[in-house]
Amino acid sequence: MGHSDQRNTQLSAIFQARRDAAQAEFESLCTRMLRIQDILDQLKNQSKGPDAVYLALGADYLWQHWVAQRREALLMELARLRALKDEKGRLLKTANGRAHAFDTLCQKQETAQNRHLAQKDLARLNALVMSQTLARRGESR
């Protein structure tokens, strides 16, 4: 049983490591998405009204064009990350399910082993009691 317990512990550690890696990737992706969303919000706030100095120089059009291009590129990146987030979310769900299922199976196996050992101990105790009872009956005759 010691070898089996050690193997189960190692397998459980592998499943936990895979789940932790998937969790880290998912969280990293979410962080990247938040950063992009913050940049998009900043661009939105900066492009609300034309700046008088830029209008006088004729540069406001160039600035608005740059903001629009930047926003478009960021929106494309955000869309790509959302698709990747869906994929990483499925991988995380799978890794979490596997780790949980394996731990549940190990617990069930341990419970069954403990029940079996308890039944064996009870059978030995019953046999001992029966042998002592029979020995006493034999002595009293």
C-alpha positions as CSV (number, residue, x, y, z in Angstrom):
1,M,0.0,0.0,0.0
2,G,2.9,2.4,0.6
3,H,4.0,2.3,-3.0
4,S,0.4,3.0,-4.1
5,D,0.0,5.9,-1.7
6,Q,3.3,7.4,-2.9
7,R,2.3,7.0,-6.6
8,N,-1.1,8.6,-5.9
9,T,0.6,11.5,-4.1
10,Q,2.9,12.0,-7.1
11,L,0.0,11.8,-9.6
12,S,-2.0,14.2,-7.4
13,A,0.9,16.6,-7.4
14,I,1.1,16.4,-11.2
15,F,-2.6,17.1,-11.6
16,Q,-2.3,20.0,-9.1
17,A,0.7,21.4,-11.0
18,R,-1.2,21.3,-14.3
19,R,-4.2,23.0,-12.7
20,D,-1.9,25.7,-11.1
21,A,-0.2,26.3,-14.5
22,A,-3.6,26.6,-16.3
23,Q,-4.8,29.0,-13.5
24,A,-1.6,31.1,-13.9
25,E,-2.0,31.3,-17.7
26,F,-5.7,32.3,-17.3
27,E,-5.0,35.0,-14.7
28,S,-2.1,36.3,-16.8
29,L,-4.4,36.6,-19.8
30,C,-7.1,38.4,-17.8
31,T,-4.5,40.8,-16.5
32,R,-3.4,41.6,-20.1
33,M,-7.0,42.1,-21.1
34,L,-7.5,44.6,-18.2
35,R,-4.4,46.5,-19.3
36,I,-5.6,46.8,-22.8
37,Q,-9.1,47.9,-21.6
38,D,-7.4,50.6,-19.4
39,I,-5.5,51.9,-22.4
40,L,-8.7,51.9,-24.5
41,D,-10.4,53.9,-21.7
42,Q,-7.5,56.4,-21.6
43,L,-7.7,56.8,-25.4
44,K,-11.4,57.4,-25.2
45,N,-11.0,60.1,-22.5
46,Q,-8.2,61.8,-24.5
47,S,-10.1,61.9,-27.7
48,K,-13.3,63.5,-26.4
49,G,-12.7,67.1,-27.5
50,P,-10.3,68.7,-29.9
51,D,-7.4,70.5,-28.4
52,A,-7.3,74.2,-29.4
53,V,-3.5,74.2,-29.8
54,Y,-3.7,71.1,-32.1
55,L,-6.5,72.7,-34.0
56,A,-4.5,75.8,-34.6
57,L,-1.6,73.7,-35.9
58,G,-3.8,71.4,-37.9
59,A,-2.4,68.5,-36.0
60,D,-5.7,67.5,-34.4
61,Y,-6.7,65.4,-37.5
62,L,-3.4,63.5,-37.3
63,W,-3.9,63.0,-33.6
64,Q,-7.4,61.7,-34.1
65,H,-6.2,59.4,-36.9
66,W,-3.5,58.0,-34.6
67,V,-6.0,57.5,-31.8
68,A,-8.4,55.7,-34.2
69,Q,-5.6,53.4,-35.5
70,R,-4.4,52.7,-32.0
71,R,-7.9,51.9,-30.8
72,E,-8.5,49.6,-33.7
73,A,-5.3,47.7,-33.1
74,L,-6.1,47.4,-29.4
75,L,-9.6,46.2,-30.1
76,M,-8.3,43.5,-32.4
77,E,-5.8,42.4,-29.8
78,L,-8.6,42.4,-27.2
79,A,-10.7,40.3,-29.5
80,R,-7.8,37.8,-29.9
81,L,-7.3,37.7,-26.2
82,R,-11.0,37.0,-25.5
83,A,-10.9,34.1,-27.9
84,L,-7.7,32.9,-26.2
85,K,-9.4,33.4,-22.8
86,D,-12.2,31.1,-23.8
87,E,-9.7,28.4,-24.8
88,K,-7.6,28.8,-21.6
89,G,-10.8,28.8,-19.6
90,R,-11.8,25.4,-21.0
91,L,-8.3,24.1,-20.3
92,L,-8.4,25.4,-16.8
93,K,-11.9,23.8,-16.3
94,T,-10.5,20.5,-17.6
95,A,-7.4,20.6,-15.5
96,N,-9.4,21.5,-12.4
97,G,-11.9,18.7,-13.1
98,R,-9.1,16.1,-13.5
99,A,-7.4,17.1,-10.3
100,H,-10.7,17.0,-8.4
101,A,-11.7,13.7,-9.9
102,F,-8.4,12.1,-9.1
103,D,-8.4,13.4,-5.5
104,T,-12.0,12.1,-5.1
105,L,-11.0,8.7,-6.4
106,C,-8.0,8.6,-4.1
107,Q,-10.3,9.4,-1.1
108,K,-12.8,6.7,-2.2
109,Q,-9.9,4.2,-2.5
110,E,-8.6,5.1,0.9
111,T,-12.0,4.9,2.5
112,A,-12.5,1.4,0.9
113,Q,-9.1,0.3,2.1
114,N,-9.8,1.5,5.6
115,R,-13.2,-0.2,5.6
116,H,-11.6,-3.5,4.4
117,L,-8.9,-3.3,7.1
118,A,-11.6,-2.6,9.7
119,Q,-13.6,-5.6,8.6
120,K,-10.4,-7.8,8.7
121,D,-9.7,-6.5,12.2
122,L,-13.3,-7.2,13.3
123,A,-13.1,-10.7,11.8
124,R,-9.9,-11.4,13.7
125,L,-11.4,-10.1,16.9
126,N,-14.5,-12.2,16.4
127,A,-12.3,-15.3,15.8
128,L,-10.3,-14.6,18.9
129,V,-13.5,-14.1,21.0
130,M,-14.9,-17.4,19.6
131,S,-11.7,-19.3,20.3
132,Q,-11.6,-18.0,23.9
133,T,-15.3,-18.8,24.4
134,L,-14.8,-22.3,23.0
135,A,-11.7,-22.8,25.2
136,R,-13.6,-21.7,28.3
137,R,-16.4,-24.1,27.4
138,G,-13.9,-26.9,27.0
139,E,-12.3,-26.2,30.3
140,S,-15.6,-26.1,32.2
141,R,-16.5,-29.7,31.0
